[in-house]
Amino acid sequence: MAGTTSTSNAYEGFSAEERAAMKAHALEQKKAARPGSRADKAAEAKRDVLAKIAEMRDSDRIMAERVHAVITANAPALAPKLWYGMPAYALDGKVVCFFQSAEKFKSRYATLGFSDQAKLDEGSMWAAGFALTEVTPEVEERIVELVQRAV
């Protein structure tokens, strides 16, 4: 009917999880803008990422620990940092990839995502995010391949 608005399609604003992510990002930006040496900031960012991973529920934490270990061992050019409250890995300050826990946005799986900075281009269409339910040796191999290509 003309003039009738469906409440199921009405915009209700950002979810609590989205608002929390935006607040986390604002704090990350403030922290990054504080004075300090590059080495001190990098060490602090790594500690922040490890602390964020430690806070995750068991299944997400186990996957995030493995993803972190694989990325830092196989793509040393990528620096750990928090991005919207998620563990992320940046090249020259720009996020290339990130780990989003399933719990973050109440999803049924965790995600290994890649930003537009990642060099994963394959023709006219390519994946920029991968669902993770478990980090097996085969998954680790795929992550190594992806992060090395991304850099």
ABEGO torsion letter per residue (X at the ends): XBGBBBAAABBAEBBAAAAAAAAAAAAAAAAAABBEBAAAAAAAAAAAAAAAAAABBAAAAAAAAAAAAAAAAABAABBBBBBGGBBBBBBGGBBABBBBBAAAAGBABBBBBBBAABBABBEABBBABBBBABBBAAAAAAAAAAAAAAX
